[in-house]
Amino acid sequence: MDLPWNDERSKRFITNVGLITSVGPFGQNVMACEWTHHVSYHPGLIAVCLRPDEATHENIKRTREFGVNLCSTDQSRMSSIAGAYTGAKFDKIKALEDLGFKFYKGKKISAHMIHGASVNIECELYKEIPLGDHTTFIGEVVEASNNIEKEPLAYYDGKYFIMNTPVESPTYEERDNMGKIVEKYKK
Ligand SMILES: Cc1cc2nc3c(=O)[nH]c(=O)nc-3n(C[C@H](O)[C@H](O)[C@H](O)COP(=O)(O)O)c2cc1C
């Protein structure tokens, strides 16, 4: 069966917003991508799932690299623009610069990267997997820098959120008691 975009069940997932930068036939570009996932530590691999009709898709296919900039809580407007216009028709980088956002040249890749993102990760294409109506591009991390003072933005139910209320973890005593119950069911 299908689980379409905007379906109430699809909207239950809480995600980051990856601002995916690329360069290629459509020039320097940025798009918003909630399906951005860290999928391996050794080597560091990041998966992004893109629709084949997007400019970023074509850029990545051509240059085999992309930037993953995790949107920070003060960059939701950038996400709205990056996610609503296509680089096939608009120079979103110039428009965003006009709006005060700042980019820098990638250290290891030719695509621009975004100042003030929560984390900046430069990737070289490791694998490309067509999956359903999206293509999963897996990127191998070649450069990564952390902006510890910038909180990542959360995305849920079509809205942006700040994650600021940690849920209490079980105490050691509770963990001990739960562990005893699990032990009862050891296979
Ligand atoms: C918050 C948000 C999350 C998005 N997540 C994805 C995603 O995971 N995958 C995808 O293909 N498009 C996603 N989009 C849509 C693209 O960002 C949109 O199609 C964009 O215009 C593509 O730009 P491009 O053609 O310049 O590559 C998202 C949009 C928004 C606003």
PDBQT file of the ligand as one rigid body, heavy atoms in Angstrom, charges set to zero:
ROOT
HETATM    1  C1  LIG A 201      10.803  20.995   5.662  1.00  0.00    +0.000 C 
HETATM    2  C2  LIG A 201      10.930  20.387   4.294  1.00  0.00    +0.000 A 
HETATM    3  C3  LIG A 201      11.417  19.097   4.164  1.00  0.00    +0.000 A 
HETATM    4  C4  LIG A 201      11.573  18.501   2.898  1.00  0.00    +0.000 A 
HETATM    5  N1  LIG A 201      12.081  17.238   2.807  1.00  0.00    +0.000 NA
HETATM    6  C5  LIG A 201      12.282  16.679   1.592  1.00  0.00    +0.000 A 
HETATM    7  C6  LIG A 201      12.871  15.380   1.495  1.00  0.00    +0.000 A 
HETATM    8  O1  LIG A 201      13.175  14.713   2.486  1.00  0.00    +0.000 OA
HETATM    9  N2  LIG A 201      13.102  14.886   0.248  1.00  0.00    +0.000 N 
HETATM   10  C7  LIG A 201      12.757  15.572  -0.877  1.00  0.00    +0.000 A 
HETATM   11  O2  LIG A 201      12.999  15.064  -1.999  1.00  0.00    +0.000 OA
HETATM   12  N3  LIG A 201      12.181  16.801  -0.819  1.00  0.00    +0.000 NA
HETATM   13  C8  LIG A 201      11.954  17.375   0.390  1.00  0.00    +0.000 A 
HETATM   14  N4  LIG A 201      11.398  18.626   0.484  1.00  0.00    +0.000 N 
HETATM   15  C9  LIG A 201      11.029  19.331  -0.755  1.00  0.00    +0.000 C 
HETATM   16  C10 LIG A 201      12.234  19.971  -1.461  1.00  0.00    +0.000 C 
HETATM   17  O3  LIG A 201      13.004  20.748  -0.558  1.00  0.00    +0.000 OA
HETATM   18  C11 LIG A 201      11.694  20.850  -2.614  1.00  0.00    +0.000 C 
HETATM   19  O4  LIG A 201      11.128  20.007  -3.595  1.00  0.00    +0.000 OA
HETATM   20  C12 LIG A 201      12.754  21.760  -3.210  1.00  0.00    +0.000 C 
HETATM   21  O5  LIG A 201      12.112  22.737  -4.003  1.00  0.00    +0.000 OA
HETATM   22  C13 LIG A 201      13.789  21.030  -4.077  1.00  0.00    +0.000 C 
HETATM   23  O6  LIG A 201      14.718  21.966  -4.503  1.00  0.00    +0.000 OA
HETATM   24  P1  LIG A 201      15.638  21.771  -5.788  1.00  0.00    +0.000 P 
HETATM   25  O7  LIG A 201      14.733  21.481  -6.982  1.00  0.00    +0.000 OA
HETATM   26  O8  LIG A 201      16.342  23.090  -5.923  1.00  0.00    +0.000 OA
HETATM   27  O9  LIG A 201      16.564  20.628  -5.501  1.00  0.00    +0.000 OA
HETATM   28  C14 LIG A 201      11.212  19.222   1.733  1.00  0.00    +0.000 A 
HETATM   29  C15 LIG A 201      10.699  20.534   1.865  1.00  0.00    +0.000 A 
HETATM   30  C16 LIG A 201      10.566  21.103   3.134  1.00  0.00    +0.000 A 
HETATM   31  C17 LIG A 201      10.032  22.507   3.265  1.00  0.00    +0.000 C 
ENDROOT
TORSDOF 0
